[in-house]
Amino acid sequence: MSAAQAMKVLVLCGPESSGKSWLSGVIQAHFGGVVVAEYVRHFIDQECRDTCYADIPAIARGQLAWEDHAREQAPPLLILDTHLLSNMLWSHALFGDCPAWLEQALLARHYHLHLLLSPQGVDWVADGQRSQPELRDRQRFFDDSLHWLQRHGQAYKIIEGNWPQRQLLALQTVASLIGSDAPSCPTEC
């Protein structure tokens, strides 16, 4: 078996302010691996403006390029802070449309497991780029993510609870995925 075949690809998905970037770092610190960040944040920082529908292809291509570069390294664990599902859902939420090729590109790739983070149980935190302070909007994004994963037969585990509970559940789930020892419960669980 080649290194690329042995690589496990983990995706963190779900609404903003649910802990995707934080958990990506926690998982990497615990198990090692390579983290691929969310390209749209880089894009917005570089462009110094809000995105528009015409930006969606460039953002998606940037996310894919970062992912492909990391896949070429064939780490034992590849941790994606997000993937094209988020780009697709945001495109629909913000602009009412999405280029069809995004879903085709997403379905053409293999992901071993999605950690789908719930918006319930944690507070929304503004960071200058987030735009869904209302829980009902983040819950809709979560529901749309869940429906897509189910409709396309993607492996997923819902991560919910407070921050320590999310951390423990995520680490236990990843440990099971990669065949490693699961961490014990921190005192805050």
C-alpha positions in Angstrom: 0.0 0.0 0.0 1.4 3.4 -1.0 1.6 6.4 1.4 -1.3 8.1 -0.6 -3.4 5.0 -0.1 -2.7 4.8 3.6 -3.5 8.5 4.1 -6.7 9.3 6.0 -8.5 12.4 4.8 -10.6 14.1 7.5 -12.8 17.1 6.8 -14.2 19.5 9.4 -17.4 21.1 8.1 -20.4 23.0 9.3 -21.4 26.6 10.1 -19.1 29.4 11.1 -18.0 29.8 14.7 -18.5 26.2 15.5 -14.8 25.4 16.1 -13.5 24.0 12.8 -10.2 25.8 12.7 -9.7 25.3 16.5 -10.4 21.6 16.3 -8.2 21.2 13.2 -5.3 22.5 15.3 -6.2 20.3 18.3 -6.4 17.2 16.1 -3.1 18.0 14.5 -1.4 18.7 17.8 -2.7 15.3 19.1 -2.2 13.1 16.1 0.1 15.0 13.8 -0.7 15.3 10.1 -1.1 18.3 7.8 -3.9 20.9 8.1 -5.3 22.7 5.0 -6.8 26.0 6.0 -9.9 27.7 4.6 -8.8 29.4 1.3 -11.7 32.0 1.3 -10.2 33.6 4.4 -6.9 34.1 2.6 -8.8 35.3 -0.5 -10.7 38.0 1.5 -7.5 39.1 3.3 -5.7 39.4 -0.1 -8.6 41.2 -1.9 -9.5 43.4 1.1 -13.2 43.2 0.2 -16.3 41.1 0.5 -16.7 38.3 -2.1 -19.1 38.4 -5.0 -20.5 35.5 -7.1 -17.8 36.0 -9.7 -15.3 35.1 -7.0 -16.7 31.7 -6.3 -14.7 29.8 -9.0 -11.4 31.4 -8.0 -12.1 30.6 -4.3 -13.0 27.0 -5.1 -9.9 26.5 -7.3 -7.8 28.0 -4.5 -9.2 25.6 -2.0 -8.7 22.6 -4.4 -5.1 23.7 -5.1 -4.3 23.9 -1.4 -5.9 20.5 -0.9 -4.1 18.9 -3.8 -0.8 20.2 -2.7 -1.3 18.6 0.7 -2.6 15.4 -0.8 0.7 15.2 -2.8 2.6 15.2 0.5 0.6 12.0 1.5 0.7 12.6 5.2 -0.8 9.8 7.3 -3.6 12.2 8.3 -4.8 15.1 6.1 -7.0 17.5 8.0 -9.2 19.8 6.0 -10.5 22.8 7.9 -13.1 22.9 5.2 -13.7 21.7 1.6 -15.9 22.6 -1.4 -19.2 21.8 0.5 -18.7 25.0 2.4 -18.0 26.9 -0.8 -21.2 25.5 -2.4 -23.4 26.3 0.6 -22.1 29.8 1.0 -22.5 30.5 -2.7 -26.2 29.4 -2.5 -26.7 31.3 0.8 -25.1 34.6 -0.4 -25.9 34.6 -4.1 -28.7 32.1 -4.7 -26.6 30.1 -7.1 -23.5 28.0 -7.4 -21.4 26.8 -10.4 -22.3 23.2 -11.0 -18.7 22.0 -11.4 -18.1 22.6 -7.7 -20.3 19.7 -6.6 -18.8 17.5 -9.4 -15.3 18.3 -8.2 -16.3 17.5 -4.6 -17.9 14.2 -5.5 -14.8 13.2 -7.5 -12.6 13.2 -4.4 -12.6 10.7 -1.5 -12.9 11.8 2.1 -12.7 9.2 4.8 -14.7 11.1 7.4 -16.5 14.4 7.9 -16.7 15.9 11.4 -19.9 18.0 11.1 -19.9 20.7 13.8 -23.2 21.8 15.3 -23.8 25.5 16.1 -25.7 24.5 19.3 -23.9 24.9 22.6 -21.3 27.4 21.6 -21.4 31.1 21.2 -21.0 32.9 17.9 -17.8 35.1 17.8 -17.4 37.9 15.4 -14.0 38.0 13.6 -14.5 40.5 10.8 -15.3 37.9 8.2 -18.2 35.9 9.8 -21.7 36.9 8.8 -24.2 34.6 10.5 -24.6 35.8 14.1 -28.2 34.4 14.3 -28.3 30.8 15.5 -31.2 30.0 13.1 -28.9 30.9 10.1 -26.1 28.8 11.4 -28.5 25.9 12.2 -29.8 26.1 8.6 -26.2 25.9 7.3 -25.7 22.8 9.6 -28.9 21.2 8.3 -27.9 21.9 4.7 -24.5 20.3 5.3 -26.1 17.3 7.0 -28.6 16.8 4.2 -25.8 17.0 1.5 -23.6 14.5 3.4 -26.5 12.1 3.8 -27.8 12.4 0.2 -24.3 11.6 -1.2 -23.5 8.8 1.3 -20.6 10.5 2.9 -19.2 9.3 6.2 -19.8 11.8 9.0 -19.9 12.2 12.7 -21.8 15.1 14.4 -19.7 17.0 16.9 -21.7 18.9 19.5 -21.6 20.1 23.0 -19.4 22.7 24.8 -15.8 23.2 23.8 -14.3 20.4 26.0 -17.0 18.0 24.9 -16.3 18.8 21.2 -12.6 18.3 21.7 -13.1 15.0 23.4 -15.6 13.7 20.8 -13.5 14.8 17.9 -10.3 13.3 19.3 -12.1 10.0 20.1 -13.6 9.9 16.6 -10.2 10.6 14.9 -8.5 8.0 17.1 -11.0 5.4 15.9 -10.5 6.5 12.3 -6.7 6.1 12.4 -6.5 3.2 14.8 -4.9 5.2 17.6 -5.5 5.4 21.4 -8.5 7.5 22.3 -7.9 10.3 24.8 -9.6 10.3 28.2 -12.2 12.8 29.2 -10.9 16.2 30.5 -12.3 17.3 33.8 -14.7 19.8 32.1 -16.7 17.1 30.3 
